[in-house]
Amino acid sequence: MTISRPAGRVFDLRMQIIIIIILASLLLSSIELAALAEDKAQGKTEEVKATSANGADVSTAFNEVEALVKEFYPKAKIVRTSDSFHFEYKARGLTGTQSGLKELSPDSGGVAGDIIVKRGRYTGHERNPSETNLILHMVFFTAPYSEPEDHHLFTRLSYPPDASIDFLSRFKTIIDQQKKGTQEIVSKPATTTAASNTAPSVSQPQPSNSPSSSASTVSSTGEQKTVVTVDASKEAPKVSFGSRKLSKYSYPEGRFKILLPGNPNCRYSNTLGMRSVDYSYPESHGAYMVSYLIAPGVIIDSKVSELLDAVCSNLAKTTKSVELRRNSLTLQGFQGRQVELAPPNGEKEQLARFRLYVVRRFVYIIGAAGNKAWVDSPVVAEYLNSLEVVPELTASEMRAANERAYSKKHEDDRRAMDERMAKSRLQSQEAASRARKDFERSQADWKFRRF
């Protein structure tokens, strides 16, 4: 991320660099992964000749995919027809955590994929394209449409966290090249766009006071881009530090809430199979930055402190900045660090302040970079202190929660039964009292001949 200053220079701090550092540290020693058995099946290629029912010529794409798979997975099993392509290596059948259906789950160093030619556009319910973190492996789905040939490639790729970035990038490029005759889709601004599974829900909307106009577009890869046009004839409004109104934004996938001055720009990415999301909200004096990533396994508690210190140390080195100070802090009982960085040229007017937290599988990074007076202002302090997270439950916590729920249900059922029995006894007593009174009245009527 690049932040422009009134002086005209640039203090270069990219949130993606932080993500990459953390990912490298996680892969080295900080993730407790389940032990996965090796597949006994050896790589084998089976080519089946068949006539394409769709009449589509995708042999070039299939040839490129086959060459790519053989390059990275020479022993992979490949089954190919004229309108379908399947490959797998070190993959085993597991029940899907979301679909509940049997699906292939690749072990470390493995892969599994399917490409099927289907008529027309994709009309299914799965988001296109999308990448889903299933803990043990990632699933990439896309269905690019070819307008001239009126067909789409229903593509699903499953890969572990250690899959080659080069393989993933080249595979996606080959598949995406099948998209023909499509144009960029113009969408509504971000404030009116329907929320997706990662879109924030805002407790109170914040109107923009900027004289600029913005337009959002969604590219063919699904990435949202916002173009801002500034009216140079209007003077930019002066910002009073500490007076900026913040609104609470909630992000269900990231499992957190935070105060921000407006709806931020968003960028999704996957690095080494780990999903990361970056949010940014630029202002005239600096920028608010929020990022999180989802690791494929629980980060070991004994490694958290070492991980955080390694990130802080490497961050200044990677961004060629000067680390001014670092201190430990906690968020809802979870370990964290705060680090402050300055430009290498010793300019005192610029400052970046970041906070990093590790919450089980989630790593959160929030910060502000820009004018030092702005970073030290009350509004930035309020923003940094506003982060709230909803930690994932561990297995023991889930068991304890289930036991509490069962105990509460048992107690509620017993209380309801006691209330029903008490009500039944009361009704029986009232019925017996009425019967006794009726009997006494009938005896008196007989005795005194009142009939």
N, C-alpha and C positions, 0 to 999 in steps of 0.2 A: 504494500500500500504506500502511496506517495502523498505526502501532505505539503501543500504549497503554503509558503509564509508570505506575509506582506513584504518582507525584505527581498523576496524574489528567489531565495535559495530553497533547497529541498532537503528535508530530513527524511531519509529513506528507511522505513520500517515496514516490512511485509509480514503480515500475519501468517502467510503460508510457510515462511521459513521456520517460524516457531512450530508449526504443525509437523513439518518434516523432521525437525530435531527431536520432538517428542516421539514420533513414530520410530525413529531409529533407536532411541533409548528403550522404548517399549519392546521392540523386537529383540534387543540384546539380552535383557535379563529381567524385565519387570512384569511380564505377563505369564500367568499360570495357566498353561494350556492343557487340555485333556490329552492323555496318551492315546494316540490313534494307531491301530494295527495296519500293517501293510497288506495290500490286496494280493492274493495268490495268483490271480489271473495275469498272464504275460501279454505284452502288447501284440496285437494281431490286426491285420487289415483285411477287411472283407468288402469287396466291391460287388454290389449287386446291380445288374443292368435291368432297367425297367423303363417303360414308356411313361413320360410325364403326363399325369392326368390334367394338369393345369396348362400344358402347352407352353410353359415358360422356360426360357433358356438362361439358366443360372450356372452353367458349367464353369464359366470363368471365375465366378465368386467361389464356387466349391473347390476349384483347383487351387486358388490362392489360400483358402482356409486350410485345405489338406496339406499344402506345402508348409504353411506356418505351423500347424500342429506337429508335423513330422520334424520340423526344425527344433522345436522346444521340447517335444515329447516323442522321441523316436519309437518308443515301445507302446504308444497309444493304440487302442483298439478303435478302428474306424469302420463304420457301416454307412455306405453311400448308395443312394438311388438317384434318379434324375430329378426328383423334387423333394428330397430330404437328405440331411447329412447329420450323422451322429458320431461323436468321438468321446472316449473316456480313458482315463488312466489313473490308477490308484484311487478309484471311487467305489463307494459301497452304498447300498440302498438303506435309507433311513426314512422314518416318518417325518414329513415336514412339520415344523413347529407352527406354521401359520395355516397352511392348507390342510394339514392332517392326512395328506396323501403320501404315497411312497415316492421318494425322489432320490436322486443320486447325490451323495455328499462326498466331495473329494477330500482325501487325506492330505497331509502336508506334502507338497511336491506334486500333487495330482491336479486333475482338471476333468470337467465333464461339460459337454455342450450339445445342443440340438439346433438345427436350422431346418425349417419346414416352409416350403413355398405354398402360399394360400392365396386364393382369389380375392380381389378387391382390397379395400382398406381394412386395417385392424379395427374391430368393433368390440373388443373385450373390455373387461372392467379394470385390468391391470394398467397402471400408469405407464405411458410409453414416451420416452425411455425411462427406466428406473433401475436403481441398484438397492438391494435389500441386504441388510446385515443379519445373518442367521446364526450369529455367534461363532459356530465352527467354520463357516464358510460364507462367502458373499455370492449373491445371485444377480447377474446383470441381465436385464430384459429389454429388448427393443423389437420393433416391427416396422422397419422402413418401407415406405410405399413407393412403387415405381408406377408413375402415371401412364407412360406409354404402353407398358405391358399389363397394366391393371392387376398387379399382384403385390403382396407384401411378404417379406421374409420374417416369419415368426421365429425369433432367435432368443435362446436362453443359455447363458453361460454361467456355470458354477465353478468357483475357484477359491482356494484357501488364502489366508493372509500373506503367505510368502510367494504368491504367484508373481511371475516376472512382469514388471511394469511395461517393458517393451512388447511382450506378447499381448497384454491386454490392450495397449494402445493400437497396435497394428491390427488386431482382430476387430476392434470397434471401427477402425478406419475402413477396413474391407467391407464390413456390413453396411456402414453408412454410405458408401459409394453407390449402393443399390437404390438410394433415394433419388428419384429422377422426376423432373417436372413439378417440383414443389417450390413454393416461395415462402419468404419470411411472413410470419403471422403477426399482425399488429394487435396488441392487447391493450386493455384499459390500463390506466396508471395503477401503481402498486397499491394505492389506498383503496381501490375499488375492485381489485382482482379477487376472485373467489379463493378462499384459503385452501391450501393443500395440506398434506399431512405434516409439513414442517412450517407452514405459515403461522405467524403469530396472531393471537387474539388480543385485542387492545381494550383495556378497561375504560379508557377515555381518549378519544381521538384528539390529535394535536394538529391544528391547522398550521400551514406553513406561512411565515411572514416574509419569505424571500420573494423578490421581484422576478425571479427566474421562472421559466416555464419548463415542464418536463414531459417526456413521452417515453413509454416503456415498450419494448419489443421483445418477443420471444423468438430466438433463433431456432434453426432446424435441429440443433442439439438439445433444445429444451432449456437453455440457459437464459435467464432474464437479464436484459440490459436496459439501463436507464440513461437517456441522453438529456442533459440539462443545458438549456439555452439561457444565458444571462442577458438581460436588457442593460446595456452599458449606459443608457441615458439616465437610468435611475441609480441613485447613490445607495450602496449597500447599507442596510440598517445597522446601527451600532449595537453591539451585544453588551449588556450589563452583566458582568460576572456574578453568578449566584442568583440571578433573577429569572433564568430560563426555566420555563415550566416543563416538568418531566411527567411522562405518562408510563404506566406499567404495561409492559408487553410480556405475553406468555407464549412459550415455545414448547408444545407438548412432546415433540420428538426429542428435543434436547433436555427435557425434564427440568426446565428452569424458568424463572421470571426475573425481569430486570427493568429498571426505569431508564427511559430514553426520551430525548426531545422530539422524536418523530419516527415514522416507519423507516427502518434502515434498508440499505442495499444488501442483497444477499447473494452468496456464491456457494455452490455445492461442489464437492470434489471427493474423489476416492484415491487414497495413496496407500499402496501395498495392501489393498483390500479393506482399509479402514475408512469409514465415512467421516468426513470433516465438513463443517459448515462455518462460513465466515460471514459476519454481519458488520457493516460499517455505516456510520452516519457522519459525513463531513460537515464542518462548519467553517466560518471565516478564520477562526483562531486555532483550529485543530480538528481532530476527528475522534469520535467514539468508536471503539473496536471490540467486538465480542466474537469469540470462536469456541467451538467445542469439537471434540472427536470422540468416536465410540470405538474402544478397543475390542478385539475379538475375545478377550478373556478378562477375568478379574485381575487387577494389578495388585501384586503382593504388598501387604502393609509394610513389611520390612524394607522394601525397595522404594517406597514412595518418596521419602526424604532424599535419598540418593538421586532419584530421578529428577526431582524438582531442582536440586542444586546443580545437576549437570545441565539442565535446560537453561538455567539462568547464566551459568558460566559460558556456555556455547553461544548463547543468544548475542551477547555483546561482541564476541569474536566473529560470528557469522555476519552480523549487520554492520561491522566495523564501527561500533559505537563504544562509548566509555561508560562502564558501570559505575554509577555514583554510590548507590547503597542497595542493600538487600536485607530483608528481615522476614522472619517466619510469622505466619498468622494461621488462623483456622476459620473454617466456615461450617457451621452446624456440626462441629466435632471432627471435620475432615481437614487434613493437612494442606497447607498452601504456602506460597511465597509471594512477596511483593518485591519487584526490582525496578529501579529507576535508571534510565539510560540518557546519555547526552551525545550530541554529535561529536565526531572525533576532532573537529577543528577548534573545540573549546568554546564555541559560541554559547553564552550563558542564557540566551533568550529562548532556547528550545529545550524541551524535556519530554520524555516518554515514561509513563508509569504503567506497569502491567502487574496484574495479579493472576497467579496460576493456582488452580485447585485440582486435586485428584479425588474423585468421588466414585469409588469402585471402578466400573468400566469406563466412566466418563472423565474426560480431562477438559476443564474449562479455562479459558484465557480471556480476561477482560482488561481493557486498558484505555488510555487516552494519550495522544501524542500531539504536540503542537506548541503554541506559545506557553512559556513557563508560567506566566501569571494566570493563564486560563487553566492549565493543568492543576495548579494549586488552588483554584477557586472553589467555593462551597458547592457549586452545581456539579462539578466533576467528583468531588468527595461524596456527594449524595448518590451519584450514579454508581461509583465503585462500591459503596456500602449497601446497595439495594439488591444485590444478587441473592436469589433464593433458589435452592435446588430441591428436587424430590428424588432422593436416592432410590435406586433399585433395591428390592428386598433380596437378601441372601436366602439360601435354602433353609437355614435354621430360623430366620425371621419369618419366612413364609409358613413354616410348620407351626411356629408359635402363634402367628396370626390366625391360622386355620384352627388351632386348638382354642384360642380365645373366642373365635366366632362360634365354634361348636359348643363351647361351654356356655356362652351367652344364649345361644339358641336353646340349649337344654334347660337353662334357667328360665328363659321366657316361656318355654313350653310347660314347664312344671308350674310356673306362676299362673299361667292361663288355665291349666287343669284345676289348680286349687280354687281359682275364682269360679270356674264352672261348677265344681262340686259344692262350694259354699252357696252359690246361687240356687243350685238344685235342692240343697237341704232347706234353704229358706222357703222355696216354693212348696216343698213337701210339708213344712211346718204350717205355712199359711193354709194349704189345702186341708190339713188335719184339723186346724182350728175352725175353718168354715164348716167342715163336716160335723164337728162336735156341736157347734152352735145350731146347725140345722136339726140335729137329732134332739137337742134339748128343747128347741122350739116345737118340734112335732110332738114330743111327750107332753109339753104343757098344753098344747092345743087339744090333745086327746083327753087329758085329765079334766080340763075345764070345758070340754065339749065345744071347742071353737073350730068347728068345721061344718 
